[in-house]
Amino acid sequence: MKYRWLYLLISGSVIIAGIFSLVKWGLPIGVEFKGGSILEYRIEKDIGGNQIENIFKENKVEVVSVQKTGGSTYLLKLGQIGSDQRSKVQSQIEKVSGGRVEELRYETVGPTVGLELVKKTLYGMLIAASGILLWVAIQFKSFKFGVSAVLAMLHDSLVVIGTYSILGHFFGAEVDLLFVTALLTILSFSVHDTIIVYDRIRESQKRLGGSLYDLANKATSETMVRSLNNSFVVIFMMIALLLLGGETIRYFVATLLVGTISGAYSSPFVAVPILVTWDELQKRSRK
């Protein structure tokens, strides 16, 4: 706890970099949220993603992204496309490639549905945060435990969203339903380690007593190895998936990886310092 201001400074720097990215470049919104079409083709004779993109553009169809998902399989995220345009484009790809083109998937999402998904995502995050705040506050019989845990969770969310904005600008990542799934998963993982440290503080408080500053140091030291072991197991699995999992889940896994690292950091170095600082300020105000 002696260096808690340094930990909070590191967190603040990462969050400020993310906010700068959000303000300057924003979040790249995927088809599921802004409306559009998703097409997946299996092309017998591969002609490359650039040529496929050019064929769609020649037919005045907005191309958001073209991803190669297999040997000769492509996933395309597009603006709205009609059935006539779809048939025409497919025929042109067959003509250029000189082989059969099979349509594996076609989905279309209207902008109204996209807006509804955004609302449900925000409601989901709000319900999760409120539930965690109340549960932690009740279990530890202190509101400041709950608020500190939720602030650490908010820290992880900001780190992930800011990092995703940077990934979107430089690597073309888009906010889709997989990103939302990853973000909600990270919220629970973030609090998981925090609860372990808090529980050790509570145990020591009952058995030994003393200041929260000393108890927090003791609890953080005792749970550090367990937290690192737990986090590294997940991180190694995520790295394997990132390298071998394919294009379609790459940014989903990258989001989980960033969230896991941020969650492992925030439990001892954000949630506990906030709790200790709050306790010290409370004691000073009483005096």
ABEGO torsion letter per residue (X at the ends): XAAAAAAAAAAAAAAAAAAAAAAAAEBBBBAAAAEEBBBBBBBABBAEAAAAAAAAAAAGBBBABBBBABAABBBBBBBBBBAAAAAAAAAAAAAAAGBBBBBABBBBBBAAAAAAAAAAAAAAAAAAAAAAAAAAAAAAGBAAAAAAAAAAAAAAAAAAAAAAAAAAAAAGBBBBAAAAAAAAAAAAAAAAAAAAAAAAAAAAAAAAEEBAAAAAAAAAAAAAAAAAAAAAAAAAAAAAAAAAAEAAAAAAAAAAAAAAAAAAAAAAAAAAAAAAAAAAAAAAAAX
